[in-house]
């Protein structure tokens, strides 16, 4: 009898502990709220006792604690009925908890949402819940799983938007490991809406756990239930992903700032729609014969002559040092421009002799650095690829022709360096596939000098010099391709280690904290670049140094509202192009003709440089050079024609529409052609390489 009594006592203690943990968690969230005045003062209230939010969170906390203290004494039959009722209403609870998180942040009016998108959103939630129920056999656990998943997605999305200025999309699923590696570099704090999302989700989980008889169907019935919902899910995907249903109802997700569409589709469906735009469709008129016809004038013949009649063996082969500088942008030349206490790029601006400089347009903003690498190294524009995808993750499978493989054919030693994690964005896999002999990561830098938590540009540029000197005895020209990390996002006053903060941002229209840290970081880049140029000025070997930015960083919403003269939803696509401008500079230690190029895009940059410096070009690069005269700028937002007008990518009335489609046909063959890729057009053959 005493043994049985002891078992009941232990069971009772476990139940009390089971109840105590969620109650303590609820009280902890309430204490967190009380300890952070910004949570209750952000609505204009100075006192915690006069803030409506205080009473809202207290009421919700009281409801949670009460639920955990109350025992479910209902009959099994009533629990079964309530479980099915909960199955029907849980998706609404999950949806509206997420809507509460996003509505005020992104100006979402539930009654103004697209009705078809709203219906598809709830259909999606029911499908997920149904499949989970079929797998687990438990209504309560199926609800808990997807409720927590939706909450995590919503809160993570808020952080991502604040860090990089653009929302989570389907393409980010392929970069989760990279995201995890940089997540520790940012500062996190919960706002009011995140706290309420956590508590609402906890309430949904509490209601689910309170219901007994969670397993509602026998195994055979569960299997049939699961089969039905899987088939329904297949139909859902077919409707949204394989038909023109979404386009027919003007539902689409283009560009990077998906949060701009939250007001029409809400956050959950906008994110879901990005999944349906991950597939690249064949361009109109695509065939191998069409590729060969377009490329005919650019394929080198047996005398190795290109479209301009220049022989490959006569091409110059200087050492080529390429630096894609993380987040490098010229904010004095973006929109209204920043006002600074002093120039933050004095040396770079002082370079005039043997220098080509200008403005290029990237296809990305705030993140996804490899997409700019992809454009520069391959000549393929991101305009024809899913906006939320990453080129290195999805569109490099096998050996893709690139600048690296081209220069390797010409006898160059091809070296890539990125002083950060080597596995980010699959660079450790992609770089060998596109022609690099060697790839150095942060693990290959001993005792580096760091600014903040990143290896500095100074350390990387010194390593470029070291690698050049070690390559001298090889007799090979050097192609040194470098991606910096010093200026990466995360501009916080708590993280300015080894930084000089001598330059001030004088603007008063917005919070300048991020911008001020950023411009001082770029000043450190300017100093390091000066040392690099001064070294190669005294080198006899002909050497070309190219530096360009990968994208603009997010220096705060207020900053961009000032720079661009309005919020993004109020601006045209042409006006939004200001967010994609990056500087570039090409310098040689021998005589070249100086030039300023007002506007180009990263997919054209090598072709333009090769034309000016007499470097080798493939037929594809010759084609891009000629195309750039008709369409000077083309990126994921749109393009400018030679007539000076801006056009959307799908504008069939554009006089350049056929040219754009021809480019699309060629790019599609390069990426997806497989055995039918027109190699003679995209590469230099071995004979030309030997001649070089």
VMD Tcl script that draws the C-alpha trace (Angstrom):
set ca {
  {0.00 0.00 0.00}
  {2.85 2.36 0.82}
  {4.40 1.71 -2.63}
  {1.14 2.68 -4.33}
  {0.91 5.79 -2.19}
  {4.46 6.75 -3.15}
  {3.63 6.34 -6.85}
  {0.61 8.62 -6.50}
  {2.77 11.15 -4.67}
  {5.41 11.15 -7.43}
  {2.72 11.46 -10.09}
  {1.20 14.39 -8.24}
  {4.58 16.10 -8.01}
  {5.15 15.64 -11.76}
  {1.78 17.19 -12.49}
  {2.57 20.15 -10.25}
  {5.93 20.57 -11.97}
  {4.25 20.28 -15.36}
  {1.95 23.13 -14.37}
  {4.65 25.21 -12.67}
  {6.95 25.48 -15.70}
  {4.44 27.17 -18.06}
  {3.19 29.41 -15.24}
  {6.76 30.51 -14.49}
  {7.34 31.08 -18.20}
  {4.25 33.31 -18.38}
  {5.38 35.27 -15.33}
  {8.84 35.58 -16.87}
  {7.40 37.17 -20.01}
  {5.38 39.55 -17.83}
  {8.51 40.53 -15.87}
  {10.42 41.05 -19.15}
  {7.70 43.45 -20.26}
  {7.80 45.40 -17.02}
  {11.61 45.62 -17.12}
  {11.72 47.22 -20.59}
  {10.03 50.65 -20.61}
  {10.28 50.95 -24.39}
  {7.69 48.18 -24.65}
  {4.96 50.21 -22.96}
  {6.16 53.73 -23.75}
  {6.38 53.29 -27.54}
  {2.66 54.11 -27.86}
  {3.26 57.55 -26.33}
  {2.53 56.51 -22.76}
  {5.25 57.25 -20.22}
  {3.87 55.23 -17.29}
  {3.46 51.49 -17.17}
  {0.20 51.90 -15.27}
  {-1.36 54.14 -17.92}
  {-0.40 52.00 -20.90}
  {-3.17 49.94 -22.47}
  {-0.54 47.37 -23.32}
  {0.03 46.66 -19.64}
  {-3.57 45.59 -19.14}
  {-3.59 43.59 -22.37}
  {-0.57 41.53 -21.36}
  {-1.85 41.12 -17.80}
  {-5.20 39.85 -19.06}
  {-3.55 37.40 -21.45}
  {-1.14 36.22 -18.73}
  {-4.02 35.72 -16.30}
  {-5.89 33.64 -18.88}
  {-2.82 31.47 -19.45}
  {-2.17 30.89 -15.76}
  {-5.84 30.11 -15.14}
  {-5.88 27.54 -17.91}
  {-2.88 25.76 -16.46}
  {-4.41 25.71 -12.98}
  {-7.79 24.40 -14.12}
  {-8.16 20.64 -14.53}
  {-10.07 19.25 -17.51}
  {-12.90 17.24 -15.92}
  {-14.97 16.90 -19.09}
  {-16.05 13.50 -20.35}
  {-14.16 11.68 -23.10}
  {-17.05 12.29 -25.48}
  {-17.03 16.02 -24.80}
  {-13.23 16.14 -25.20}
  {-13.56 14.37 -28.54}
  {-16.15 16.89 -29.73}
  {-14.08 19.84 -28.52}
  {-10.98 18.40 -30.20}
  {-12.73 18.38 -33.57}
  {-14.05 21.89 -32.93}
  {-10.47 22.93 -32.14}
  {-9.34 21.29 -35.39}
  {-11.73 23.61 -37.23}
  {-10.90 26.87 -35.44}
  {-7.18 26.45 -34.66}
  {-6.04 27.72 -38.09}
  {-7.92 30.96 -37.41}
  {-6.24 31.32 -34.03}
  {-2.81 30.72 -35.58}
  {-3.51 33.11 -38.43}
  {-4.76 35.99 -36.28}
  {-1.90 35.65 -33.80}
  {0.50 36.13 -36.71}
  {-1.61 38.95 -38.10}
  {-1.37 40.74 -34.75}
  {2.43 40.50 -35.01}
  {2.51 41.99 -38.51}
  {-0.56 44.21 -38.90}
  {0.78 47.34 -37.23}
  {4.37 46.82 -38.40}
  {3.41 46.60 -42.08}
  {0.09 48.46 -42.17}
  {-2.02 45.37 -42.87}
  {-5.79 45.82 -42.84}
  {-7.43 42.40 -42.65}
  {-10.56 43.59 -44.46}
  {-8.48 45.06 -47.30}
  {-6.59 41.84 -48.01}
  {-7.03 40.11 -51.35}
  {-9.93 37.68 -50.83}
  {-8.49 34.95 -53.05}
  {-5.12 35.17 -51.31}
  {-6.89 35.02 -47.95}
  {-8.83 31.91 -48.94}
  {-5.63 30.27 -50.18}
  {-3.91 31.16 -46.90}
  {-6.51 29.38 -44.79}
  {-6.55 26.47 -47.23}
  {-2.79 26.16 -46.73}
  {-3.14 26.16 -42.94}
  {-5.80 23.46 -43.04}
  {-3.68 21.37 -45.39}
  {-0.65 21.59 -43.11}
  {-2.77 20.79 -40.06}
  {-4.46 17.88 -41.84}
  {-1.19 16.33 -42.98}
  {0.31 16.67 -39.52}
  {-2.80 15.10 -38.00}
  {-2.56 12.22 -40.45}
  {1.08 11.69 -39.49}
  {0.76 12.07 -35.70}
  {-2.81 10.96 -35.13}
  {-3.14 13.77 -32.60}
  {-5.07 16.99 -33.13}
  {-3.40 18.76 -30.25}
  {0.15 17.90 -31.31}
  {-0.51 18.73 -34.95}
  {-1.81 22.17 -33.92}
  {1.14 22.76 -31.59}
  {3.71 21.86 -34.27}
  {2.50 24.25 -36.93}
  {1.49 27.00 -34.48}
  {5.05 27.10 -33.14}
  {6.48 26.91 -36.67}
  {4.36 29.87 -37.83}
  {5.33 31.91 -34.77}
  {9.04 31.19 -35.27}
  {8.72 32.18 -38.95}
  {6.93 35.41 -38.06}
  {9.39 36.51 -35.37}
  {12.43 35.49 -37.43}
  {11.04 37.47 -40.35}
  {10.77 40.62 -38.22}
  {14.42 40.28 -37.21}
  {15.55 39.57 -40.79}
  {13.74 42.65 -42.14}
  {15.34 44.83 -39.47}
  {18.81 43.44 -40.24}
  {18.87 43.36 -44.04}
  {15.82 45.39 -45.13}
  {14.05 42.55 -46.94}
  {11.76 39.77 -45.81}
  {12.30 36.03 -45.64}
  {11.51 34.17 -48.85}
  {11.62 30.60 -50.12}
  {15.14 31.09 -51.45}
  {16.40 31.59 -47.90}
  {15.70 27.92 -47.20}
  {18.79 27.14 -49.26}
  {20.90 29.53 -47.18}
  {19.89 28.48 -43.67}
  {23.41 27.38 -42.75}
  {24.82 30.70 -43.94}
  {22.14 32.61 -42.04}
  {23.02 30.68 -38.90}
  {26.68 31.61 -39.19}
  {26.03 35.36 -39.36}
  {23.12 35.41 -36.89}
  {25.45 35.83 -33.92}
  {26.79 39.09 -35.35}
  {23.51 40.94 -34.74}
  {21.82 42.33 -31.64}
  {18.37 41.01 -30.76}
  {15.60 42.44 -28.59}
  {11.92 41.52 -28.41}
  {9.38 44.20 -29.19}
  {5.77 44.35 -27.99}
  {4.35 42.48 -30.95}
  {6.87 39.65 -30.66}
  {6.04 39.21 -26.98}
  {2.35 39.04 -27.78}
  {2.98 36.57 -30.59}
  {4.87 34.35 -28.15}
  {2.05 34.55 -25.58}
  {-0.72 34.03 -28.16}
  {1.12 30.97 -29.50}
  {1.61 29.73 -25.95}
  {-2.14 30.15 -25.42}
  {-2.87 28.08 -28.54}
  {-0.51 25.36 -27.30}
  {-2.09 25.47 -23.84}
  {-5.60 24.97 -25.21}
  {-4.30 22.08 -27.33}
  {-2.62 20.38 -24.38}
  {-5.71 20.75 -22.21}
  {-7.76 18.63 -24.60}
  {-7.77 14.90 -23.90}
  {-8.52 12.23 -26.47}
  {-6.07 13.84 -28.85}
  {-5.73 10.66 -30.92}
  {-9.00 10.65 -32.79}
  {-8.75 7.98 -35.50}
  {-7.57 4.38 -35.79}
  {-4.48 3.71 -37.89}
  {-6.31 2.72 -41.07}
  {-8.54 5.80 -40.95}
  {-5.50 7.98 -40.32}
  {-3.83 6.57 -43.41}
  {-6.87 7.36 -45.53}
  {-7.12 10.82 -43.97}
  {-3.44 11.48 -44.73}
  {-3.81 10.26 -48.33}
  {-6.73 12.61 -48.92}
  {-4.86 15.62 -47.54}
  {-1.69 14.79 -49.46}
  {-3.73 14.68 -52.67}
  {-5.38 17.97 -51.78}
  {-1.94 19.46 -51.12}
  {-0.80 18.25 -54.53}
  {-3.79 19.93 -56.13}
  {-3.03 23.11 -54.19}
  {0.56 23.14 -55.46}
  {-0.56 22.42 -59.00}
  {-3.07 25.27 -58.93}
  {-0.63 27.82 -57.51}
  {2.67 26.62 -58.93}
  {1.87 24.98 -62.25}
  {-0.98 27.06 -63.64}
  {-1.43 30.77 -64.31}
  {-4.08 31.03 -61.58}
  {-2.09 33.42 -59.40}
  {-1.05 35.63 -62.33}
  {-4.61 35.62 -63.68}
  {-5.74 37.09 -60.36}
  {-2.80 39.52 -60.20}
  {-1.16 37.67 -57.31}
  {2.61 37.64 -57.67}
  {5.77 38.01 -55.63}
  {8.54 39.79 -57.47}
  {11.60 41.63 -56.25}
  {13.24 41.38 -52.85}
  {11.22 43.64 -50.55}
  {8.34 41.20 -50.17}
  {7.05 43.08 -47.13}
  {5.67 45.70 -49.53}
  {3.04 43.13 -50.55}
  {1.94 42.29 -47.01}
  {-0.79 44.93 -47.21}
  {-2.38 43.02 -50.07}
  {-1.63 39.37 -49.31}
  {-0.45 39.32 -45.65}
  {2.89 37.98 -44.50}
  {2.16 34.24 -44.55}
  {0.78 34.04 -48.08}
  {3.39 36.44 -49.50}
  {6.12 34.17 -48.15}
  {4.32 31.10 -49.48}
  {4.01 32.60 -52.95}
  {7.80 32.94 -53.20}
  {7.88 29.12 -53.22}
  {5.86 29.07 -56.43}
  {8.34 31.37 -58.20}
  {11.45 29.27 -57.63}
  {11.14 27.49 -60.98}
  {12.77 29.02 -64.05}
  {10.60 28.69 -67.14}
  {12.02 28.42 -70.63}
  {11.99 31.79 -72.38}
  {9.76 32.26 -75.39}
  {11.24 30.71 -78.51}
  {13.95 28.77 -76.70}
  {15.76 26.01 -78.59}
  {19.37 25.09 -79.30}
  {18.85 26.30 -82.86}
  {17.66 29.68 -81.55}
  {20.76 29.91 -79.32}
  {23.07 29.13 -82.25}
  {21.33 31.64 -84.46}
  {21.62 34.47 -81.90}
  {25.24 33.57 -81.09}
  {26.39 33.02 -84.69}
  {28.12 36.40 -85.05}
  {30.08 35.96 -81.81}
  {31.45 32.44 -82.04}
  {35.15 32.42 -82.77}
  {36.23 30.73 -85.97}
  {39.36 28.67 -86.64}
  {41.55 31.80 -86.72}
  {40.35 32.59 -83.17}
  {38.89 35.91 -84.19}
  {35.95 37.41 -82.36}
  {33.30 39.82 -83.52}
  {35.76 42.70 -83.53}
  {38.38 40.80 -85.47}
  {40.86 40.70 -82.58}
  {42.83 37.49 -82.17}
  {42.75 35.71 -78.83}
  {46.52 35.27 -78.85}
  {46.93 39.07 -79.06}
  {44.88 39.67 -75.88}
  {46.66 41.18 -72.90}
  {47.26 38.96 -69.88}
  {48.02 41.27 -66.94}
  {47.69 40.13 -63.37}
  {44.04 40.66 -62.57}
  {43.02 41.44 -58.99}
  {39.27 41.63 -58.43}
  {37.84 42.81 -55.12}
  {34.12 42.56 -54.50}
  {33.83 44.75 -51.43}
  {31.10 43.83 -48.96}
  {28.36 46.48 -48.75}
  {30.47 49.12 -50.55}
  {28.24 52.01 -51.60}
  {28.62 55.74 -52.18}
  {25.92 57.33 -50.06}
  {26.85 60.81 -51.20}
  {25.54 59.79 -54.63}
  {22.35 57.92 -53.66}
  {19.15 59.96 -53.83}
  {19.44 63.08 -51.68}
  {22.82 61.89 -50.39}
  {24.31 61.82 -46.91}
  {25.92 64.94 -45.49}
  {29.26 64.08 -43.89}
  {31.78 65.95 -41.79}
  {34.49 64.76 -44.23}
  {34.84 62.52 -47.27}
  {34.92 58.83 -46.38}
  {36.61 57.73 -49.62}
  {39.24 60.44 -50.21}
  {41.90 58.18 -51.75}
  {39.54 56.30 -54.05}
  {38.13 59.58 -55.34}
  {41.64 60.97 -55.87}
  {42.55 58.23 -58.37}
  {42.38 59.63 -61.89}
  {45.43 58.47 -63.83}
  {45.09 55.07 -65.53}
  {41.67 54.74 -63.94}
  {38.21 53.82 -65.12}
  {35.45 54.45 -62.61}
  {31.70 54.59 -62.57}
  {28.41 53.33 -61.23}
  {27.10 49.81 -61.64}
  {23.71 48.45 -60.70}
  {23.48 45.24 -58.68}
  {20.40 43.02 -58.59}
  {20.28 42.75 -54.81}
  {19.88 44.94 -51.77}
  {21.04 44.27 -48.22}
  {22.04 40.60 -48.54}
  {22.70 37.55 -50.74}
  {26.19 38.67 -51.74}
  {26.84 35.66 -54.05}
  {24.22 36.94 -56.49}
  {26.53 39.82 -57.40}
  {29.43 37.39 -57.64}
  {27.30 35.26 -59.93}
  {26.54 38.18 -62.25}
  {30.13 39.41 -62.47}
  {31.78 36.00 -62.89}
  {29.30 34.52 -65.38}
  {27.74 37.50 -67.19}
  {24.33 36.01 -66.39}
  {21.86 38.55 -65.09}
  {19.64 37.85 -62.10}
  {16.79 39.50 -64.03}
  {15.72 36.14 -65.48}
  {16.04 34.11 -62.28}
  {13.75 33.91 -59.24}
  {14.22 37.11 -57.28}
  {14.51 35.37 -53.92}
  {16.94 32.67 -55.07}
  {20.72 32.56 -54.67}
  {22.69 31.74 -57.81}
  {25.37 29.70 -56.06}
  {22.75 27.58 -54.31}
  {20.50 26.77 -57.25}
  {22.14 27.57 -60.57}
  {25.65 26.17 -60.37}
  {25.42 22.43 -60.84}
  {28.47 20.91 -62.48}
  {31.06 22.99 -64.29}
  {29.58 26.37 -65.22}
  {31.64 28.57 -67.57}
  {32.91 31.64 -65.74}
  {35.61 34.26 -65.78}
  {37.73 31.95 -63.61}
  {37.54 29.00 -66.01}
  {38.16 31.36 -68.92}
  {41.33 32.82 -67.38}
  {42.47 29.37 -66.33}
  {42.29 28.36 -69.98}
  {44.53 31.34 -70.76}
  {47.18 30.07 -68.34}
  {46.27 32.10 -65.26}
  {46.63 30.81 -61.71}
  {43.12 31.31 -60.37}
  {42.85 32.10 -56.66}
  {39.74 32.98 -54.64}
  {39.86 34.40 -51.12}
  {37.06 35.21 -48.69}
  {38.10 35.73 -45.06}
  {34.94 34.23 -43.61}
  {33.37 30.78 -43.39}
  {34.24 28.78 -46.48}
  {30.96 26.87 -46.60}
  {28.72 29.95 -46.79}
  {26.54 29.85 -49.92}
  {28.34 26.66 -51.02}
  {31.43 28.63 -52.07}
  {33.65 25.68 -51.14}
  {31.73 23.61 -53.71}
  {30.99 26.29 -56.30}
  {34.42 27.89 -56.67}
  {36.14 24.70 -57.91}
  {33.20 24.06 -60.24}
  {33.56 27.44 -61.92}
  {37.33 27.24 -62.36}
  {39.25 28.35 -59.27}
  {42.46 26.44 -58.50}
  {42.60 27.51 -54.85}
  {40.17 28.88 -52.30}
  {41.32 30.45 -49.03}
  {38.87 31.10 -46.20}
  {39.23 32.73 -42.79}
  {40.87 29.53 -41.54}
  {43.83 30.33 -43.79}
  {44.52 33.74 -42.20}
  {46.87 33.54 -39.22}
  {46.61 36.29 -36.59}
  {44.47 38.61 -38.73}
  {43.73 42.20 -37.77}
  {40.00 42.45 -37.12}
  {37.63 45.39 -37.22}
  {34.57 44.61 -35.13}
  {34.38 40.81 -35.36}
  {35.45 40.52 -38.98}
  {38.82 40.12 -40.68}
  {39.72 43.56 -41.99}
  {40.16 44.67 -45.57}
  {43.72 45.62 -44.63}
  {44.50 41.99 -43.75}
  {42.93 40.68 -46.95}
  {44.73 43.25 -49.14}
  {48.05 42.40 -47.49}
  {47.36 38.74 -48.29}
  {46.73 39.66 -51.94}
  {50.23 41.15 -52.05}
  {51.71 38.05 -50.39}
  {50.00 35.71 -52.86}
  {51.21 37.84 -55.77}
  {54.80 37.63 -54.55}
  {54.59 33.87 -54.01}
  {53.20 33.40 -57.53}
  {56.04 35.32 -59.24}
  {58.25 32.28 -59.79}
  {55.46 30.28 -61.41}
  {55.56 32.27 -64.64}
  {51.75 32.38 -64.62}
  {49.72 35.57 -64.53}
  {47.59 35.79 -61.39}
  {43.83 36.04 -61.20}
  {43.14 36.93 -57.58}
  {39.42 37.10 -56.84}
  {38.52 38.43 -53.40}
  {35.30 38.91 -51.43}
  {35.71 41.09 -48.35}
  {33.74 40.87 -45.09}
  {34.85 43.86 -43.00}
  {31.84 46.06 -43.81}
  {29.17 43.42 -43.25}
  {25.90 44.53 -41.64}
  {25.33 44.75 -37.92}
  {26.15 48.42 -37.35}
  {25.78 48.76 -33.57}
  {27.49 51.17 -31.17}
  {28.25 48.22 -28.92}
  {30.44 46.73 -31.64}
  {33.00 49.24 -32.91}
  {36.19 47.43 -31.91}
  {39.32 48.76 -33.65}
  {37.26 51.41 -35.44}
  {37.99 55.09 -35.80}
  {34.76 57.07 -35.54}
  {36.16 60.38 -36.81}
  {33.54 60.95 -39.54}
  {30.12 62.24 -38.53}
  {26.84 62.08 -40.43}
  {25.35 65.57 -40.28}
  {21.80 64.74 -41.32}
  {19.11 65.32 -38.71}
  {16.17 63.82 -40.62}
  {16.72 60.25 -39.33}
  {18.67 58.21 -36.79}
  {22.26 58.25 -38.04}
  {23.77 55.55 -35.78}
  {24.04 52.83 -38.43}
  {25.06 55.25 -41.18}
  {27.83 56.75 -39.05}
  {29.34 53.38 -38.22}
  {29.08 52.39 -41.86}
  {30.88 55.41 -43.34}
  {33.73 54.98 -40.86}
  {34.06 51.34 -41.90}
  {34.37 52.41 -45.54}
  {37.03 54.93 -44.53}
  {39.07 51.96 -43.25}
  {38.54 50.30 -46.65}
  {39.78 53.46 -48.37}
  {42.96 53.44 -46.27}
  {43.59 49.75 -47.02}
  {42.98 50.26 -50.74}
  {45.52 53.08 -50.75}
  {48.19 50.72 -49.40}
  {47.33 48.13 -52.05}
  {47.54 50.61 -54.93}
  {50.78 52.14 -53.67}
  {52.38 48.70 -53.58}
  {51.43 47.82 -57.16}
  {52.47 51.23 -58.45}
  {56.04 50.03 -57.94}
  {55.50 46.59 -59.51}
  {56.89 46.01 -63.02}
  {54.42 43.27 -63.98}
  {51.34 44.74 -65.65}
  {48.55 44.54 -63.10}
  {44.90 45.57 -63.09}
  {42.94 46.05 -59.87}
  {39.14 46.13 -59.95}
  {36.94 46.88 -56.97}
  {33.15 47.04 -56.89}
  {30.38 46.79 -54.31}
  {28.13 43.78 -54.02}
  {25.07 45.67 -52.72}
  {24.04 48.55 -50.53}
  {23.61 47.74 -46.83}
  {20.55 48.53 -44.79}
  {21.43 51.63 -42.77}
  {17.88 52.06 -41.47}
  {14.41 52.68 -42.89}
  {14.48 56.32 -41.92}
  {17.72 56.81 -43.84}
  {16.27 55.41 -47.05}
  {13.05 57.31 -46.70}
  {15.15 60.47 -46.59}
  {17.56 59.43 -49.35}
  {14.83 58.30 -51.76}
  {12.28 60.95 -50.82}
  {9.55 58.56 -49.74}
  {8.63 55.06 -48.66}
  {9.15 52.20 -51.08}
  {5.46 51.71 -51.80}
  {5.28 55.34 -52.96}
  {8.17 55.03 -55.42}
  {8.29 53.76 -58.99}
  {10.60 50.94 -60.04}
  {12.85 53.49 -61.72}
  {13.09 55.49 -58.51}
  {13.82 52.32 -56.54}
  {16.85 51.67 -58.75}
  {18.72 54.08 -56.45}
  {18.84 51.26 -53.90}
  {20.86 49.09 -56.30}
  {23.65 51.50 -57.22}
  {27.19 50.48 -56.31}
  {30.50 52.11 -57.26}
  {33.29 50.43 -59.18}
  {36.87 51.40 -59.96}
  {39.37 49.87 -62.40}
  {43.01 50.86 -61.99}
  {46.10 49.71 -63.88}
  {49.79 50.20 -63.15}
  {50.36 50.88 -66.84}
  {48.89 53.33 -69.31}
  {45.18 52.96 -70.01}
  {42.69 55.52 -71.20}
  {40.85 57.20 -68.33}
  {37.06 57.08 -68.40}
  {33.98 57.62 -66.27}
  {31.09 55.25 -66.99}
  {27.86 56.79 -65.77}
  {25.83 53.60 -65.55}
  {26.23 49.90 -66.25}
  {25.29 46.70 -64.42}
  {27.42 43.97 -62.88}
  {26.63 41.44 -65.61}
  {28.36 43.73 -68.13}
  {31.29 44.83 -65.98}
  {33.94 42.37 -67.14}
  {33.00 42.77 -70.82}
  {33.39 46.55 -70.56}
  {36.69 46.23 -68.74}
  {38.00 43.65 -71.21}
  {37.05 45.91 -74.12}
  {38.86 48.92 -72.63}
  {41.98 46.98 -71.60}
  {42.28 44.58 -74.52}
  {41.64 41.46 -72.43}
  {40.37 38.18 -73.82}
  {36.64 37.73 -74.30}
  {34.38 34.79 -75.05}
  {31.65 35.09 -77.64}
  {29.15 35.57 -74.80}
  {31.17 38.47 -73.39}
  {31.39 40.04 -76.85}
  {27.62 39.70 -77.09}
  {27.14 41.34 -73.67}
  {29.43 44.21 -74.65}
  {27.33 44.89 -77.73}
  {24.08 44.46 -75.79}
  {25.24 47.02 -73.23}
  {25.21 49.67 -75.96}
  {21.48 49.05 -76.54}
  {20.55 48.28 -72.91}
  {23.16 50.02 -70.73}
  {21.72 48.80 -67.41}
  {19.77 45.60 -66.74}
  {19.08 44.09 -63.32}
  {16.34 42.33 -61.36}
  {14.27 45.52 -61.11}
  {14.21 46.50 -64.80}
  {16.41 48.20 -67.37}
  {17.26 51.43 -69.11}
  {17.38 51.46 -72.87}
  {19.69 53.52 -75.02}
  {16.70 55.85 -75.54}
  {17.01 56.88 -71.88}
  {13.69 55.36 -70.84}
  {13.21 52.84 -68.05}
  {11.31 49.62 -68.72}
  {9.91 46.79 -66.63}
  {11.31 43.37 -67.49}
  {7.95 42.06 -68.76}
  {7.03 45.18 -70.76}
  {6.15 43.74 -74.17}
  {5.70 47.24 -75.57}
  {9.37 48.05 -74.97}
  {11.40 48.50 -78.16}
  {14.04 46.31 -76.49}
  {11.73 43.44 -75.56}
  {13.08 41.07 -78.23}
  {16.68 41.87 -77.27}
  {15.90 41.08 -73.64}
  {14.28 37.80 -74.64}
  {17.29 36.86 -76.76}
  {19.55 37.46 -73.76}
  {17.20 35.27 -71.72}
  {17.47 32.49 -74.30}
  {21.27 32.56 -74.21}
  {21.41 32.63 -70.42}
  {18.95 29.77 -70.13}
  {21.17 27.67 -72.38}
  {24.23 28.52 -70.30}
  {22.57 27.51 -67.02}
  {20.23 24.70 -68.04}
  {21.56 23.59 -71.42}
  {23.44 20.58 -70.03}
  {24.84 18.56 -72.91}
  {23.22 21.07 -75.28}
  {25.06 24.06 -73.86}
  {26.67 25.97 -76.75}
  {30.21 25.70 -75.37}
  {31.87 27.46 -78.29}
  {29.92 30.58 -77.38}
  {30.40 30.53 -73.60}
  {34.04 29.43 -73.40}
  {37.47 29.82 -74.93}
  {38.66 26.60 -76.52}
  {41.93 24.95 -75.53}
  {43.76 26.17 -78.64}
  {42.98 29.76 -77.75}
  {44.10 29.13 -74.19}
  {47.41 27.72 -75.37}
  {47.92 30.67 -77.66}
  {47.25 33.04 -74.78}
}
mol new
graphics top color blue
foreach p $ca { graphics top sphere $p radius 0.5 }
foreach p [lrange $ca 0 end-1] q [lrange $ca 1 end] { graphics top cylinder $p $q radius 0.2 }
display resetview
